[in-house]
Amino acid sequence: MKKKYIYIAALAASLNLTSCNDFLTKVPLDAPTTAQFFNNQLELDGAITAAYRSTYWNTGSTPYQSMMDNWTDIAVLRAVEIGEGNYDVYNAHAASLWSMAYTTIQRTNTILDGMSAGKNSIPADIYAQREAEARVLRAFAYTYLVEFFGDVPLITKAVPAADFYTLSRSPKADVVKFIQDELTAAADALPWKITQAKDYGRVSRSVALGLKARTALYNKDYATAAAAAKDVIDNAGLALAPNFGDLFTKAGQQLATTKNEVMFEVMYTELDAGSINYVPLGSISRTAGGQSGRFPQQTLVDMFEAADGKRIDESAVYDHTNPSKNRDLRLKHTVALPGDTISMNNLTFVYDIYKPTTFAQNAATGVWAERTNQDYDNAFGPSKSGVGLLHAKYTQTAENAFQSRVNFNLMRYAEILLTYAEAKIELGQIDGSVTEAINLLRKRAGLPDVTADVAGDQTKMRQLIRRERNAELAMEGFRWSDLRRWGVASIAMPTRVIGISKDPSKIAAMPTFKKSEAHDLNNLPSYDNSLDDRMLREQRFWYDRLNLLPVPQSQRDLAPNLTQNTGW
């Protein structure tokens, strides 16, 4: 298919994109004017800053990546959303993701087209690095576009706006090849990792290769995924933070050990009053003054292993009447269960949904006292609108939730280890380097090393890495793609939204994981034996068309050559 290139500023303007933090003045729509820009490093750096800002894809001051897992089997939004399966070509999220990605592409294309004007006045190493950064950010946008929409317009230059109306989609394979080629070309001009505070938030060679590995994994190019991930493992000097919970709090994110794991992040600053992250506010307890609009499902809780390294249906130490006990340490930093003592929005309290009162600590005196429990009967709380659980990732940061500036992680070294291990498992090349990568994650989680019987069986290793991936990366924006690339969305998604026991005196039965081979392999719990005893929400549905989002109808109205995904 012949690629159609457009001046993407016209696309952004046609969508009436707005943002309270959008500080880039749109370029004129009548003709490209990039030759007038970037005559010196100050102008180029300003443009690069705007390109980075455009990758902060927000919905209600909340990073989109934090919302994506709520569209899957492990979480749920209070309002009916994409996860339920009942949406159409006018869906606002599909339109937003499309337009936000192409805004990033517009800005990076403008930079790449115009930066040569200042080449002679900018130090060669800075010039090469800024060019590489722009190429990586453009590839970042395309990585999400092909995941969500499949075939998409491949736009690599700023050209006359009139060409927008003849826009057509390029095959996904061509776009993926472009992504990989761009990341390969850009990597060498970037430092392996960012070490100076003034440069935090910039992409590095590790991020470029990490995106290459991610894209390759998603497209079953396991050899490329393994090689790119191994390059980072061997050369970047990255390491896991000792404490998993530090990755998701403002204080923890300032630690040098945490900075050495986080590779790319959405950053927030107190220097900008509008720079606010509402992930905590939207997810925390009503008792703690939050909006509680997003909740985990029981499926997420039950996918975490017991402390003996076994899945809960195979563990000798798991007690289903006390599910917080003897568990993977990542669970308490991912999900808050009734009975847990948690700190949210500067309040430390006992989370409970079964009683009208609970106990909380006075921050000034340290004294515990009984208080009204808003999580018990608030119409919008976790008992009435959710299924009894709360998100713990990003919510236990010691901040005012209305002014939270905890950064949101877009890529961590943990993902690189998981990508490497999964790719090698799929290649049938399970060796000591694979178990070593997995064991680094398991050690931090308080779990035993991979046993010899598991390491010697490709099917068991595949089952293990899928369980590890969910335990490590839950609520960071990966589950939507994982379900689809593993071919199990049609099994995992069309179920009731499942929660905890309705009555604490009648504990719901343990789930089963062996309803089918696919359930077992993918660690998908079945609750057929306990539905009457559990908190439930709506029935979700699945149709084959849901493997991709629809091309926004607003775009097809403007560009009639844009085809639609099958089934939409």
C-alpha positions, 0 to 999 in steps of 0.5 A: 500500500502506498503511504499517505503523508499529511501535515498532522497539525491539521489533524490535531486542529480538526479534532479540537484538541484541548488541554489545560497544560498544552503550551505548544502553539499550533503551527499554521495550517496553510503551509509547512513553516518548519524552516523558520524554527530551531535556529539554536539549541534553546528553540530546539530544546523548547520544541523537544520539551513540547514533544515530551509533554505531548506523550502525557496522554491524559483523561481527567488528569489521569495517565491513560496507561493507568486506565487501560487495565481497568478495561480488562479482567483484573479491574473495573471502572465505576462507570460502564466503560470499554471493558464491558464490550458495549461501545461503538465507533464513536467511543471517546477513548478510541478517539482520544488515544488516536488524536493524542498519539498523532499529536505526538507524531505531529510535534516530532515530525515538525522537529525532525523536518525543521531542526536542520536549520540550526544544525551549525549552531548546535553542538553535534552531540546535542543535535544528534541526541535531540534528533534521536529523542524525537524519533523515539517519541514518534515510535512510542506513539506508533507502538500504541497506535498499532496495538490499539488500531492495527493498520494506521496512517504512517506519517513521517513528514510534515506535508500540505494539510490538504493531503489529510483528506486523502489519508489511508491506513498502512499495513500494521507490519509496515508500521511495526517495521518502521518502529523497529528501524527508527528505534535501532537507528536512534539508540546509538545517539542516546546515553544508556541511562539518565543520570542527572536530575535535570534530564529525568524524564528524557528517553535513553538508549535503554528506553529505545531498546526497551520499546524495540523489545516490547514491540517485538514481543507484542508481534511475536518476533521473539528473537528480536525481543530477546536480543534487544532486552538482553542488550539492555540487561548487559549494558545499561547498568540498571537494577531493580529497586530493593522495595517494590512499593517505593516505585509508586510513592512520591518519596520512594521515587526520589531514591537513587535505587528507584531511579535506577529501575524506572526508565521512562515516566510521566513526570509531575512538578510543583512548579506547575499548578496544573501538573496534577496526577489524579490516579490516587484521587480517582482510586482511593478509599471514600473514608480517606476522602477519595473518589473511588472510581476504579477498583480491582477485581478478585481475579487480580488478587487470586493471580498472586502466588502464595509465599511458597511460590505456588499458585493459590490452588496448589499452595500448602500455605495459602489460607483463603479465609485470610488472603493477605497472609503468606502471599507474594509481597507485591500484592499488598502494594497492588491491592488493598483488601478488607482488614489491611491497614493502609495509608491514603490521602494522609490518613492511616486507617483499617480498610473495611467494607463490612462495618459502619465504623472503622479505626483511623490514626490521628496524624498529629497525635498518633492516637487511633480512634473509631470513625465513620466508615464511608467505604461501608455504605457510600453509594460510590464506594468500593462496597456499593460501586465496586466489588470490595477491593481498592487499588494500592498502586500509586494510592499509598503515596504520602500526599494530598490526593487532590494535589498528587504529583507522584510520577507514573511509570511508563517503562521499568527495568522489571519489564525488560527482565520479563520481556527477555524471559518470555521471549526466550521461553517462547523460543524454547531457549530456557537457560540459566539467564532466563531463570536468573531474570525471573528470580530477580523479580521473585526475590524482591517479592519474597518468593522462592527461586524457580524450581528445576521441574518448572524450569525444565518444562516450557509449558510450566515456564510459560504459565509462570511468566504470565503469572509473573507479568501480571503480578509485577505490572498490574495496573501499569497498562499492559494487561489489555495487550497481553490478553490479546497477544496470548489469545485469551481475551475471549475467555478472560473477558466475558464473565461477571465482574467478580469480588470478595465475599458478601458476608464475612461470616460466609467466606466464598469458596476457593476459585478453580484454575483448571476449568480448561487448559487455557484457564490453567495456562493463563492462571485465569480463576473461575468462580462458578462455585461461589457466585452466590456468595460474592460481590458481583457487578455487571456481565461483560461481553466479548466479540471478535471485533474487540481485539482492536479498537474502532477507527474513530468515526470522526476521522473517517468522516474527514478522511473517507479513504480510512477503512474500518477494522473488521466487525465495526 
